[in-house]
Amino acid sequence: MGHAKTSYVRLPCRGSYKQPYDRDRPHRICPRCAEPLIHVGSAFAAPPRRDTAAWRALSVLLHAGVHFHKSCCGGPGYRPRTLREIRERMAYARRTGEPFADALVRYDLP
């Protein structure tokens, strides 16, 4: 049986690559620009390369430490897809004092 694949992205190139995960070689290089890739998890679905707003939203998620790893019950859970959803969750985090990464993965805001 083959190894499960996981996703790696390069934000400036807007490139996403599925590759087998190897603990001995955790760092991968982008085939387009030869810079390091970011490991985002096996439940990641890349936005279209032309969708700059979606890639900006993805950039905010990754810089906040939010990734797309599968849980025991299925996928990674809720992840905001638009900058509007991210702004709403940022405002909620500021208002309540909840950590930014936790507010980003909330499905519903109270």
C-alpha positions in Angstrom: 0.0 0.0 0.0 1.3 3.4 -0.9 1.9 6.4 1.4 -0.9 8.9 1.9 -0.3 12.2 0.2 -0.5 15.6 1.8 -0.5 19.1 0.4 2.2 21.7 0.2 1.8 25.3 -1.0 3.9 28.2 -2.1 1.9 31.4 -1.6 3.8 33.8 -4.0 3.6 31.2 -6.8 0.0 30.3 -5.9 1.1 26.7 -6.3 -0.2 23.6 -4.6 1.4 20.2 -4.7 0.3 16.8 -3.3 3.2 14.7 -2.3 3.8 11.7 0.0 4.6 12.8 3.5 8.0 11.7 4.7 9.1 12.4 8.3 12.7 12.1 7.2 12.3 14.9 4.6 9.7 17.3 6.0 10.9 20.3 3.9 10.0 20.5 0.3 11.1 22.9 -2.5 8.7 24.6 -5.0 9.3 23.3 -8.5 8.5 26.7 -10.0 10.8 29.0 -7.9 13.0 26.7 -5.9 11.9 28.3 -2.6 10.5 26.3 0.4 6.9 25.0 0.4 4.5 25.2 3.4 3.0 22.0 4.6 -0.7 22.6 4.9 -2.2 19.2 5.5 -4.0 16.4 3.7 -7.5 17.9 3.7 -6.4 21.0 1.8 -8.2 22.0 -1.5 -6.4 24.7 -3.3 -8.3 27.7 -4.7 -7.9 28.5 -8.4 -4.6 30.2 -9.2 -6.4 33.3 -10.6 -8.5 33.8 -7.5 -6.2 36.3 -5.7 -8.7 37.0 -2.9 -8.9 33.3 -2.0 -5.1 33.1 -1.9 -4.9 36.2 0.3 -7.4 34.6 2.7 -5.3 31.4 2.6 -2.2 33.5 3.4 -3.9 35.0 6.5 -4.9 31.5 7.7 -1.5 30.0 7.3 0.3 32.9 8.9 -2.1 32.5 11.9 -1.0 28.9 12.2 -4.3 27.4 10.9 -3.7 24.3 8.7 -5.9 21.7 7.0 -5.2 18.4 8.7 -7.9 15.7 8.9 -9.5 15.0 12.2 -10.8 11.7 13.5 -14.3 12.6 12.2 -13.5 13.7 8.7 -12.1 16.9 7.4 -10.3 19.8 9.0 -13.5 21.6 10.1 -14.5 25.1 9.1 -12.1 27.4 7.4 -13.0 30.9 6.1 -12.8 31.3 2.4 -13.2 35.0 2.0 -11.5 38.1 3.4 -14.9 39.3 4.7 -15.3 36.1 6.8 -11.7 36.7 8.1 -12.4 40.3 9.0 -15.5 39.3 10.9 -13.6 36.7 12.9 -10.7 39.2 13.5 -13.2 41.7 14.9 -14.8 39.0 17.1 -11.3 38.0 18.4 -10.5 41.6 19.3 -13.8 42.1 21.0 -13.7 38.9 23.1 -10.0 38.4 23.6 -10.2 34.9 22.0 -7.0 33.9 20.3 -7.0 34.8 16.6 -6.4 31.3 15.3 -9.3 29.9 17.4 -11.7 32.6 16.1 -10.7 31.9 12.5 -11.9 28.3 12.7 -15.2 29.0 14.4 -18.1 28.0 12.2 -20.6 30.4 13.7 -19.9 33.7 15.5 -22.2 34.3 18.5 
